């Protein structure tokens, strides 16, 4: 069974039936189960190979590798927790949408701008997407006066 050993015990610890212990690495196994190949990742702790397991199907392995490579590249470039190195705290795409009846696209845009700039407007809901493509709807109606 191949093992990935950490340079030093991680700050994240593994929880076993007798409490927490340091995680020293990962044991990696290829398992053939129910006519499907899977990769099993198990923590190596101070007590040996842990009983916890993360199972990844072979079909999902390329996406996992790509995700890990992306995280590694960000880490090497100084980016952490979604914060670009030397740049602003984070970069987001913010979308505001509204349905408007108008005779032309110019008129629709002008009406939208008027609504957006109106201090009494209730158009306070935004779709915010982070650098990783994760989106959430943010409603500022209770936050911004």
Secondary structure, DSSP 8 states (H G I E B T S, - for coil): -EEEE-SS--SSEEEETTEEEEEEEEEEEEEEETTEEEEEEEEEETTEE-S--EEEEHHHHHHHHHHHHHHHHHHHTT-BTTB-TTS-S---EEE-------SSHHHHHHHHHHHHH-TT----EEEEE-TTS-EEEEE-TTT--
